[in-house]
Amino acid sequence: MSSRIQQADRSPTALDIGRLVLLAIGALLIWQLRGFLLLGFTSVLIAVTLRAIADPLARRTRAPPWLALAAVIFLTLAFLAGALALFGWRVADQYDEILDRALRGWADVAALVNSHTIGRNLLQWMQGARIEGATAMLTPALGSVLGSVGQGLAYAAIVIASGIFLAIDPQRHLRGVLLVVPARAKPAVEAFLQRSAAILHKWLVSRLIVMISIGVLSSLGLWALGIEGALTLGLIGGLLTFIPLVGALMAAVPAILVAFAQSPLLAVYVGLMYWAVHFIEGTFITPFVQDAEVDLPPVLTMYSTVIFAALFGTSGIFLASPLALLAIVAIQVFYLKVPPAPIAPPKPRSESV
């Protein structure tokens, strides 16, 4: 008799089935809206970046947080406008020249490959696979890209504005998120959000320093080697460093092609220069500025890039590292139940008389 009662208790009820259906609908809705969720995550990154600069400024100057944040936003916009006014025309001119030289370099590489038997066989196989015919898809693809420029600009404006509003009052938005969380799950969700903000803060600061270092070192190295468009190529190298591992290769390829158009030996020197720059970055700069808590192993970085690229497309490649950090934090908080690290008390300020 008791066994029948236990079996009846274990049988699923209508409420359990309803919960499963709602969970499935929620998962499907999240999947369909994953692109918009990625835009929201980008807004969070912008907010964390602004707070990462404004909070230390407020502490050092003893200014109100809102005033420090307003100063950071104003100075950032002024810096971007000034850099665009001073260097924008030069970067645009160098971009056209770099593109022309890169195409010539690619033509030289193709001619070099075609001068050997193995290379000719490879090119014939590619022609047999109708690789050249695939270029007919380029025109509609370019039309699609140009047609989506307006939509991309609108999304960028929304993301930037949302990031600014999040940075102005993060606690208000945190309370808004917690309002829709069940009471028993609120401590875990709040711990996840707080720890995620702290880790993203550390990661963004370290990546910003690394990007600036790579941009400066690459520009100086290309200028020393006499490469045309050194400033633009160095700027591209610094920006692409935001993508760990993959970004370094993406930055080196156009510079090597430009150098190959001048001399094959010069292309070798450029490749060695990029290797030296990233060796300096990986050996000295990154270990100095990056906390162990945000140091992702290379294998995990590569696989997370592949996974998030499959889920979110090209945007997933750029945001693979912070998304992987969030996934690790979620596992620690919700699955492993890792307690938060204790916060050290602030050190007393020594005041001179």
C-alpha positions, 0 to 999 in steps of 0.5 A: 500500500505504501509503495503505491502511495510513493509511486503516486507521489512521484508521478508528474502532476499537471503543475510539473508538466506546466512548468516544463512547458514554460521552461521549454518556451522560455528556452526557445524564446531566449534562443530566438532573441540571442542576438538582442541578448548579445546587444544587451551584454555589449551595453553591460560591457560599455557600462562596466568600462565607464565605471572602471574609469570613473570610480577610481577618478571619483576616489582620487579626486573625491568628486561625486560619482555622477560628476566623475562619470560625466567627466569620463563620458565627455572626455571620451567623446572629446578624445574620439572627436579629436582623434577623428579630426586629427588622424581620421583623414590620414587613416582613411587615406592609408586604408585605401593605400593599404587595401591596394597594397594588400591586393597586390601582395595577394597577387604576388603570393598567388603568382609565387604559388603558381610558379611551383608544381604543387601550387599549380595543382592546388590552384587547378583543384580550387578552380575545379571546385568552382572557387572562382564562380563563388565570387559571383556571390560577392555583389549581393553580399555587398548589397546586403552589407550596405543595406544593413549599415543603417540598422547597425548604426541604430543598434550601435546608438541603442547599445551606447545609450543603454551602456551610459544609462547602466553606468549612471545608476547600476544599482537601480537596474540591479534591483530591477532584475532582482524584482523578477527573481524568486525570493529563494534564488535572489542571493545566488543571482545577486552574487552572480551579478556582483561577481560578474561585474567585478570580473568583467571590470578586471578583464576590461582594464587589462585588455585596454592596457594590452590593446594600447601597448600592442597598438603602440608597439606595432605602429613603431615596429612597422614604422621602423621597417618602413611599411606604408600605413604603419599608423593604420596597421598598428591601430588595427592590430591594437583593436583586434587584440581585443580578440585573444589569440585569433586577433593577433593572426588577423592583425598580422595578415594585412601587414604581411601582405602589404610588406610582401608587395614591397619585398618577400624578405620584408614580409618575413621581417614583419612577421618576426616583428609581430611575433616579437611584439606579442612575445613581449605582450605575453611575457611581460605586459599581460602577466603584469596587468592581468589578474589570475581570476581572468586568465583564461587558458589558451585551449579554453579561449579557442574552444569558447571562440568556436562555440560562441561564434556558432551561437552568435555569429561574428559577434560571438568571436569578439565577445568570446572571452567575456562570455566565457568568463560569465559562464565560469562565474555561473558554474561557480555560483549556481552549480559549485556554490563557491562562496564569494571572496572576502572583501578586504577592508580599505586601507587608512589614508595617511594624511600629512599635517 
